[in-house]
């Protein structure tokens, strides 16, 4: 039961060092929302909207991308090779020091 540090670069370029609990079953999208960063999470974490898309900047080993996440990213705007959906990345101790950047907002 410990907190880890995750660095998140917002859409204005500001870096936020967030303390993330590893014992609450949270994911990156929920962490961003808890700290009131501009992440929609419109679908509630079901990998159905891509409003929590982020770019993984560090070399952390992340859970393998599932079909639903891959399908959603195929339809999303501003997708890069390092794009992931924050809602599909659970916060674990292995993510200590993770660095991500929030993707630009989708064109609706």
N, C-alpha and C positions, 0 to 999 in steps of 0.2 A: 504494500500500500504506500505508494509514493507519487509525488508529482514529478513531471518531466517538463522541460522547457522546449517550446516550439516557436520558431521565428516565422512571422507571417508579414510579407510585404503587401501593403494595401494598394489600391488602385492609384493613389497619389504618390506612391514611392516610399511612404513611411514604413519603417520596420517596427513591428510590435513583438516584444518578447513575452509570450504568454506562458503561464503556469497551467499545466494540463494534468488533471487527476487521472491516474491509470486504473482506479478501482470503481469507476462509475459507468463503464460501458459506453462512454461517449465516442463520437467520431469527430473528424476535423470540422465538418460543417457545424455541428452542435457547439464545438469550442468557439468557433468564430462568432456564432450567434450569442453565446454567453458573454463574450467580450464586446458585443455590439459592433462588430465589424460588418461591412456591407455585403453580407451573403444572404441571398433570398431563402434558399432551401424550400422553394415553393411546393415541392412534392412531398416534403416531410422526410426525406432520406430514402426514397424508394428507387433512386437512379432513373427517374423519369422526367427530369427537367433540365439538368445541366447548369442550374443557377448557382451551384457551389463549385464549379470548375476551378481548378487551381493548377499551377505549374510547380512540379517538384524540382527544387533547386539543388538539394543535397543528394548524396549517394546512398541514402537509406534503403534497405530492403523492405519493400512494401508488399502487402498481400497481392496475390495474382489478380489481375483484372478479370472480373466475371463477364459473361455475355451481355447482361443488361447494361452494365457500365460502358462496355465497348460499343454497343448499339447506340446508346445515348450520345456518346462522344462523336460517333459517325455523323450525327445530325446537328451537332453544336457549332457555334461560331468560335473563331479564334483558337481552334484546337492546334496544339503543338505536340511534338513527340513525347514531351514530359507531362502532358495533361492527364489529370485524374479528377474524379469527382470526390470532393471532400467527404461526402456522406458515406462513401464506400471504404474509407480508411479509418479503422478503429484505432483509438489511442491506446498504445501499449508502451511498456518500458523501452522496447526496442526503438521507439521513435524519438528518444531523447536527443535534442539538437536538430531535429528535422527543420528544414527551411523550405517554405513554399511561398508562392506569389499568387495573389488572387487574379484570375483571368478577367479581362474587360467584361463589362455587362453585355449580355446578348442583345442583338438587334431584334426587337419584337415587332 
